Amino acid sequence: MSVTPESAPYRPAYARDAMTGLYYRIGGGGSPGASGGVYVGTLASAPAAADYSQWVVTDDPEAYALQVSDGSQWYPIAGGVGEGGGGEPERVGPITFTTKGSTFAPKLWQMADSPNEIEWINSITSTTVGTGPTPTINFGSTGTRNIEMWCNRPQDVLTVNVGYNTGHDTGNYLPGASGGSTSGAGEYNHSPQRVTAVTGLQLLPNLVNFMAAGNPEDPTLGTDRLSGFVNFSGLSKLEFIECAYARISSTDLTGCTSLIRLCFEENQFQGNTLDLNPVRTNLRDIRMAFQGGVVFTPLSGPLTQLYHLCVRAQPITNMPVHPNIPVVSEHWTWDNGQSGTFVVPPQIYDARVDDNSYTSIDLTLTPGVPSLGRLAASRNPLTSITGLATGRRFSLLELVGCGMTQTLVNQILANVNSWGTSNGGLHLTGSASPTGGQNNTDRLALVSRGWTVVVA
């Protein structure tokens, strides 16, 4: 616990009430006669020191457990402080799960050999319904219940899992050993637990994985999926939020400075706002397709590590674009209501921007190297493509139904032929026929090198 000299020899320490967020001076306080463990006035803001102590209110409203921080992790102090204090550190909680099913089987992964004592309590009956990190609780009937998790070593919990399937939405980055797994992401596979709400995650300071996915192959889940606002703020160790096929409508990512992957595929934002600025220097993967629309808060700078951007099949406001996506290689943004010029990011591998209203594509930022990647921009009213001759040499170009002029079709054929590559695919139906039609010189040259070239 850090202390700040004030009218020596009286030296106060700073504390933060974890339940209210208020800061206090405790112990000494610079006034003769003030005793340790006693509140001595609130502070208007956090003290300068990063390792102030923290009050954690326990299930006994008259008792407090005191924790101290080394600047990165909280540690309980043996011996309580306050009117009800004394003895071993008190339990911390609740982390509350609202469930709808007849059973509830959450799974926690923890630090190796953790002595954490975990209790699951029905908040209505105040009875213990389960213990340990992997309880199986049978209620005997469906219904809405609030189940509280209490434990004495919350800092040991690495993963909270009430539903996950690694096969439903895979990618370059998946949950692994940092969250407690010893055999990869598949170890976390777990059927949805019909959780519709969760609160109190901030009591788990070392949480790495939060998993609450639905299952599109199980129509019986209905609305029994995580819904509404979910607060992840302050979880500085959180790396993976895995909530595909849930019903989340908003969230707070403030302080999530380790977040790698945000998977809200097919949730229910329905035009609500998402602020990526708190995670823009660490986030690598965004999966937020098909949920009625997302309004992104304007970025204050680039998403410096983002490789995968998928927000397909919904209206997007303030789409992340160049220069704020410098290393994106997978740009899956079809049917997003975008218009103007699509500036292809320099590190692109797979760009899918079909069914927007782009009138031009700019490839001048991409390097002129062969690629097995794809450029798909079908059903955009294209009038120009710049940088195609010198930019990335895709193996598949899909420009179907774009209504392009003969001049532009001729240019595309000539540019792609100039690459000198073999065995690709070029689809240009739904536009004017090139000069010479099927016998266009550039088309025939491409076909002779194994390309499939389809024109009007």
Buried (B, 14 or more C-beta within 10 A) or exposed (E): BBBBEEEEEBBBBBBBBBEEEBBBBBBBBBEEEBEEBBBBEEBEEEBEBEBBBBBBBBBBEEBBBBBBBEEEEBEBEEEBBBEBBEEEBBBBBBBBBBBBBEEBBBBBBBBEEBEBEBBBBBBEEEEEBBEEBBBEBEBEEEEEBBBBBBBBBBBBBBBBBBBBBBEBBEBEBBBBEBBBBEEEBEBBBBBBBBBBBBBBBBBBBBBBBBBBBBBEEEEEBEEBBBBEEBBBBBBBBBBBBBBBBBBBBBBBBBBBBBBBBBBBBBBBBEEBEBBBBBBBEBBBBBBBBEBBBBBBEEBEEBBBBBBBBBBBBBBBBBBBBBEBBBBBBBBBBBBBBBEEBBBBBBBBBBBBBBBBEBBBBBBEBBEEEBBEBBBBBBBBBBEBBBBBBBBBBBBBBBBBBBEBEEEBBBBBBBBBBBBEBEEBBBBBEBBBBBBBEEEBBBBBBBBEEEBEBEBB
